[in-house]
Amino acid sequence: NAGVTQTPKFRVLKTGQSMTLLCAQDMNHEYMYWYRQDPGMGLRLIHYSVGEGTTAKGEVPDGYNVSRLKKQNFLLGLESAAPSQTSVYFCASRGLAGEGFFGPGTRLTVL
Amino acid sequence: RKEVEQDPGPFNVPEGATVAFNCTYSNSASQSFFWYRQDCRKEPKLLMSVYSSGNEDGRFTAQLNRASQYISLLIRDSKLSDSATYLCVVNKGVNNAGNMLTFGGGTRLMVKP
């Protein structure tokens, strides 16, 4: 039981490049989330999904897109990366009691 | 005003000390409450859930006051390994789509020998 995994762990992009972050969970959770964490800002919700085939915007969705084609996977895409998207990205899934289980994070730098 | 507010600290305490963290939340419809621990450059990990009756897990005690919309975490007999950032987390009610977890900014604890 791996819990929540994320790939890649690190990435450096140039402004304007695109990439996809992959999150996978093996706990059969319906709800999944993408957060970003910046120094002094805490964790902020980007997008979330309440089940396969559904997605919704969170607090800071601009510049990101997501897809949930399979229940176990939640993808976060950056179509045209900007330096303001330099951050640590965490994926999470929600357990039955409402608690979140987090992946190890992806450290993204946009130059 | 932030939805979940915490004193950022840092709290610098000696080993063996008792330390308490507080957290306030603004959404009275919130239904679930948690404390998470986050080590430097790591993901948040669930420390404990917080129940209305209060709950204890070893050296850790969590309290919830719904009337005051206030959550606390007490750590007794602090260890060096308790040094971390402690995040207060609130799950909005079931009527809120996605049951989003809302995080406080975290309180940093440093336990010194």
Interface residues (C-beta under 8 A of the other chain):
Chain A: Y31 Y33 Y35 G40 M41 G42 L43 L45 Y48 S49 V50 A56 G58 F90 A92 R94 A97 G98 E99 G100 F101 F102 G103 P104 G105
Chain B: Q31 S32 F34 Y36 K42 E43 P44 K45 L46 S49 L87 V89 N91 A97 G98 N99 M100 L101 F103 G104 G105 G106
